[in-house]
Amino acid sequence: MSKRRPTPSGEEENVTEEGRAPTTRALLEAKGIELFELIAEKGLLPSSDERINEGGEFVDALAALVELGLVRQPAEDPTVWTTVDPATVQAQVVTPMTQEGIRLLQESAEWANDFAALRSAWRRSAPTDELGPFAYMHGSAVQRYIDSLVAECEFEALTAQPQDGRDTGAVLSNAIQKDTQLIKRGVKLRTLYQHAARRNSGTREYVAAVTAAGGEVRTLDEFFNRTMIFDRNVAIIPGPEGVATAVAIREPAVVNYLVDVFERAWERGRPFSAADSSTLKDIAGEQRAMTLRMLIEGHSDPAASKRLGVSPRTYAGYVSDLKEEYDADTRFQLGYEIGRAGGGIGEGFSD
């Protein structure tokens, strides 16, 4: 329960019955400590001092000290302010907060136990389409389900992210917070991106935070579908309608198969580290080889750029570089020159 209380500046704010107004500590730190030291040094401060009256620099600070009981006006001389021993005030302010913190921790633990029982009951009685080996989800339900799996994950999380776009701002911060907390709980986190992800500043920021916490990230030249696997027990893959839908798979044989696919891709991946110049050189070679493959197989620019995980404009730049390398003016000439190169076509490919 809370009530409204006017501040020294005339505004109002909420004050909880369990503690002080949120601005009181800010006022104490901003000017209150300085005013307390000033009064303590001089022994007293006249109430008429212009610095603590309307318009003065310490008017709000004095109100904070009065509220906390850190200053008083002696009965023998109510025209001055003197200080009070902070040790006698600290117990009155801090102890209730500590007790409240302990109470909230206990309360949160009890809530967690209650929800664990609810999840268990839901799984026993959930509809067949949600309880079975394959569950289909749509829209916002997808992220809520993934969040619940992250919260319950115990030892391993495997993720394959084919796109290089890590959102910045609140979304990025939220992803970093969730995944670093996951790692701190003892969960082994491994994430696989395409090589193109190395150019995205948001992804680099995410990778730096996650690897510093103990996670592992690698990149691969090949295209792959988004996959998440938790504790080798449940896998999440895109639904038939695209990323707006998802399928949760609990069938052990299928989950084991997806784990095997991930592990094979992981072995071919290269550690996400900007410091290794030889790795970056190899990655450039692999992307060149992948571009050659797309041209030879006759993929359209949109399809080829998607498989490389880059924008159509970036892919067009790759093709332009190859034209210059092979001294070709058109793509037809480029194809001819690539064919003439023979053994050079496969250079940089990995089987």
VENGIGI-V332349 format. One record per run of one state. SS is the DSSP state (~ for helix, > for strand, _ for the rest). FROM is the first residue (numbers start at 1). TO is the last residue. Records with the same first field share a line. If there is no record, write none. Layout:
SS: FROM-TO, FROM-TO
//
This chain:
_: 1-1, 7-11, 17-21, 43-44, 47-49, 53-58, 69-70, 73-79, 84-85, 126-127, 132-133, 139-139, 153-155, 162-169, 185-187, 200-200, 214-215, 221-226, 231-233, 240-241, 250-251, 269-269, 272-276, 298-300, 309-311, 326-330, 345-351
>: 2-6, 12-16, 45-46, 71-72, 80-83, 134-138, 156-161, 188-194, 216-220, 227-230, 234-239, 242-249, 270-271
~: 22-42, 50-52, 59-68, 86-125, 128-131, 140-152, 170-184, 195-199, 201-213, 252-268, 277-297, 301-308, 312-325, 331-344
//
